[in-house]
Amino acid sequence: MKVSAAALAVILIATALCAPASASP
């Protein structure tokens, strides 16, 4: 499932980008 892999990658990237931003004051 390439679509599932792409969706998972997008979720992981979004989480990686949002985590530091939300952790910062």
C-alpha distance matrix in Angstrom:
0.0 3.8 5.4 5.3 6.4 8.7 10.0 10.7 12.5 14.4 15.5 16.7 18.5 20.1 21.3 22.7 24.5 25.8 27.0 29.8 30.8 31.3 33.0 35.4 38.5
3.8 0.0 3.8 5.5 5.0 6.1 8.5 9.8 10.4 12.2 14.2 15.2 16.3 18.2 19.8 20.9 22.4 24.1 25.5 28.0 29.0 29.8 31.6 33.8 36.9
5.4 3.8 0.0 3.8 5.4 5.1 6.1 8.5 9.8 10.6 12.3 14.2 15.3 16.4 18.3 19.9 21.1 22.3 24.0 26.8 27.3 27.9 30.1 32.2 35.1
5.3 5.5 3.8 0.0 3.8 5.4 5.1 6.0 8.5 9.8 10.5 12.2 14.2 15.2 16.4 18.2 19.9 20.9 22.1 25.1 25.9 26.2 28.1 30.6 33.5
6.4 5.0 5.4 3.8 0.0 3.8 5.5 5.1 6.1 8.7 9.9 10.5 12.2 14.2 15.3 16.4 18.3 19.9 20.9 23.5 24.7 25.4 27.0 29.3 32.5
8.7 6.1 5.1 5.4 3.8 0.0 3.8 5.4 5.1 6.2 8.7 9.9 10.5 12.2 14.2 15.3 16.5 18.2 19.8 22.2 23.0 24.0 25.9 27.9 30.9
10.0 8.5 6.1 5.1 5.5 3.8 0.0 3.8 5.4 5.1 6.2 8.7 9.9 10.5 12.3 14.2 15.4 16.3 18.0 20.9 21.4 21.9 24.0 26.2 29.1
10.7 9.8 8.5 6.0 5.1 5.4 3.8 0.0 3.8 5.4 5.1 6.2 8.6 9.9 10.5 12.3 14.2 15.3 16.2 19.2 20.2 20.6 22.3 24.7 27.8
12.5 10.4 9.8 8.5 6.1 5.1 5.4 3.8 0.0 3.8 5.4 5.1 6.1 8.5 9.8 10.5 12.2 14.1 15.3 17.6 18.8 19.8 21.4 23.5 26.7
14.4 12.2 10.6 9.8 8.7 6.2 5.1 5.4 3.8 0.0 3.8 5.5 5.1 6.0 8.5 9.8 10.5 12.0 14.0 16.4 16.8 17.9 20.0 21.8 24.8
15.5 14.2 12.3 10.5 9.9 8.7 6.2 5.1 5.4 3.8 0.0 3.8 5.5 5.1 6.1 8.6 9.9 10.4 11.8 14.9 15.5 15.8 17.8 20.1 23.0
16.7 15.2 14.2 12.2 10.5 9.9 8.7 6.2 5.1 5.5 3.8 0.0 3.8 5.5 5.1 6.1 8.6 9.9 10.5 13.1 14.6 15.2 16.5 18.9 22.1
18.5 16.3 15.3 14.2 12.2 10.5 9.9 8.6 6.1 5.1 5.5 3.8 0.0 3.8 5.4 5.1 6.2 8.6 10.0 11.8 12.9 14.4 15.9 17.6 20.9
20.1 18.2 16.4 15.2 14.2 12.2 10.5 9.9 8.5 6.0 5.1 5.5 3.8 0.0 3.8 5.5 5.1 6.0 8.4 10.8 10.9 11.9 14.2 15.9 18.8
21.3 19.8 18.3 16.4 15.3 14.2 12.3 10.5 9.8 8.5 6.1 5.1 5.4 3.8 0.0 3.8 5.4 5.1 5.8 8.9 9.9 10.2 11.8 14.2 17.3
22.7 20.9 19.9 18.2 16.4 15.3 14.2 12.3 10.5 9.8 8.6 6.1 5.1 5.5 3.8 0.0 3.8 5.7 5.5 7.2 9.2 10.5 11.3 13.2 16.7
24.5 22.4 21.1 19.9 18.3 16.5 15.4 14.2 12.2 10.5 9.9 8.6 6.2 5.1 5.4 3.8 0.0 3.8 5.7 6.4 6.9 9.1 10.7 11.7 15.0
25.8 24.1 22.3 20.9 19.9 18.2 16.3 15.3 14.1 12.0 10.4 9.9 8.6 6.0 5.1 5.7 3.8 0.0 3.8 5.7 5.1 6.0 8.4 10.0 12.8
27.0 25.5 24.0 22.1 20.9 19.8 18.0 16.2 15.3 14.0 11.8 10.5 10.0 8.4 5.8 5.5 5.7 3.8 0.0 3.8 5.5 5.4 6.1 8.7 11.8
29.8 28.0 26.8 25.1 23.5 22.2 20.9 19.2 17.6 16.4 14.9 13.1 11.8 10.8 8.9 7.2 6.4 5.7 3.8 0.0 3.8 5.5 5.0 6.1 9.8
30.8 29.0 27.3 25.9 24.7 23.0 21.4 20.2 18.8 16.8 15.5 14.6 12.9 10.9 9.9 9.2 6.9 5.1 5.5 3.8 0.0 3.8 5.5 5.3 8.2
31.3 29.8 27.9 26.2 25.4 24.0 21.9 20.6 19.8 17.9 15.8 15.2 14.4 11.9 10.2 10.5 9.1 6.0 5.4 5.5 3.8 0.0 3.8 5.5 7.4
33.0 31.6 30.1 28.1 27.0 25.9 24.0 22.3 21.4 20.0 17.8 16.5 15.9 14.2 11.8 11.3 10.7 8.4 6.1 5.0 5.5 3.8 0.0 3.8 6.4
35.4 33.8 32.2 30.6 29.3 27.9 26.2 24.7 23.5 21.8 20.1 18.9 17.6 15.9 14.2 13.2 11.7 10.0 8.7 6.1 5.3 5.5 3.8 0.0 3.8
38.5 36.9 35.1 33.5 32.5 30.9 29.1 27.8 26.7 24.8 23.0 22.1 20.9 18.8 17.3 16.7 15.0 12.8 11.8 9.8 8.2 7.4 6.4 3.8 0.0
